[in-house]
Amino acid sequence: MISCESCAFYVYDDEFEEYFCDVNMDEDDTARLMSGQYKECPFWRNGDEYDTVKHQM
């Protein structure tokens, strides 16, 4: 399973002082994600900028 902590969409909110998923999902996607129909999050994107640079070199 992919960890949210390494996702580019997992951002910190200063107002609430907590992390949250910043993906713009519709109600159907949210329901599928919460019901466990996905084995891994389909919206996950690598948040490691250095990993991207390694591929460009």
N, C-alpha and C positions, 0 to 999 in steps of 0.2 A: 504494500500500500504506500502511496506517495504521501509525504508529510506536508502539511499546510505551511509549516515554518520555512520551507525552502521555496515556496511559491511566490511568484512576482505579484500576485494579487492579494497576498496576505499583508496588510498594512496596519500601522499603528494610528489610532485615533487619539489625539491629545485631549480632546474634550472629555471623552469617556475613559481615557487612560487604559485602553485595552486594544488588542489586535482583532481584526475582523477580515472577512473575505470581501474584497471590493469588486467582485464580478457582477455584472449586470445580467441577472438571470430572470427569466419569466417564471410564472407560477408553476408551469409544468416541469421545468428544469429543477426548480427547488423541490417540488414534491418527489421527483425521481431520485434526487440526491439524498433527501432525508429518508426515503423508504428503503434505501439500500440496494436499489436496482443497479447502481454502478459499482463495480469492484474498485475502480479508481476514479478520482475526480476528472471529468472530461475537460475541465477548464484549467487544470494545472499547467503552469508555464514556469520554466526554470527561472528563478530570481537571481541566480549567480551571474552577474555581469562579466566576471572574469572568465567564466566558462565559454561565453559567447565570443570573447576576444580571442581565446585559444583557437577556435575554429577559423577565425579570420586570418590568422598568421600563417 
